[in-house]
């Protein structure tokens, strides 16, 4: 059975105390129509793609949410942190990143690159900040120290988090921050093209144009992507740890999932487990039954039911680096159709992994999977039943980042690139199966961060 030989779907797990059982029943009774509950802070990209499911907390109410957390913390009792050997990114690594960016800027004829708060700013200078109507920006010149432009009252906090030598230029509320950016460029005699990181908001780019009429504004993505897409050994180690924690949390909560639980209760257990294990920013999707047939779920009430699919799609963060792992199993005895589709998705992962070879295009990985799925009668293309999304996405500091394993992507695969591998199959009105494991490229081919499970009966390996 999918839940393992130690337990049947009809019997409570031996570790489940009467107090936990009563709390589970109480929470289920008071929750009303259940909706997926997403924890804030997994990573911006995941939160954006799943934002339409973030109504659970409001529907549940603050009091019941506190009960969920207390219940989840009880379930995580006894777990110990796995992060004792974690080494954060050091200053030498930040220096190497800036040096590489400046070398690439010289090759591409850029005098400077403008970056707003987010993963790219943190990547190059260590500053972890947020975006608001008040401009904070990093300017990387083609040579010399970078500059951070920020409101005066934020200066102490910005300086505290800098991991590289940098100039800090401040502005007050009545002043134009774009003039500060422009003046830095003039002072450094940087009159050539300025690259704009691809997530920079329009007002920041337009403000620079107005402050520097005639400025040659170009895309900064070729430089930023070329740096961030290729992970170093310290980055890979942090991503490995995040993956290890995610799997350990899954294995912990799996035998504690009970009939009648809703997504919020399951996710609360997952978040508590990840936190106890030393991870941060835990969250994601919990899809039950028919909701699993829709890649990002449904707002309809969901509950764990006998012989129906449970899909866990979650991750966490370790020192700024993300994991993203999906597991699908059946609460009870899988049907023949559920077994067949699970095995096909498992084979799809193997096809993608085998196709991911140095020098081949990223799009060819998606093509290889989709070709086999069409031979099985799915699709064609993105049509359902079948796979309605790409085979995988880039991952690193963000849960989703360039590039993607998707048809038409011509970027050659190179050592250090990291991807998810998740060729799910979805059958509308019935169920969906998604298995997701991430891998990284080496000179000799791909390597798993998390190894796919062997069967629907042993969904966590």
Beta strands, then each sheet from edge to edge (+ up, - down):
strand 1: 112-116
strand 2: 137-141
strand 3: 146-151
strand 4: 166-171
strand 5: 194-196
strand 6: 217-219
strand 7: 280-288
strand 8: 308-318
strand 9: 321-322
strand 10: 325-331
strand 11: 392-394
strand 12: 401-405
strand 13: 418-421
strand 14: 425-427
strand 15: 431-433
strand 16: 437-442
strand 17: 445-448
sheet 1: 4+ 3+ 2- 1+ 5+ 6+
sheet 2: 7+ 8- 9+
sheet 3: 7+ 8- 10+
sheet 4: 11+ 12-
sheet 5: 13+ 16- 17+
sheet 6: 14+ 15-
end
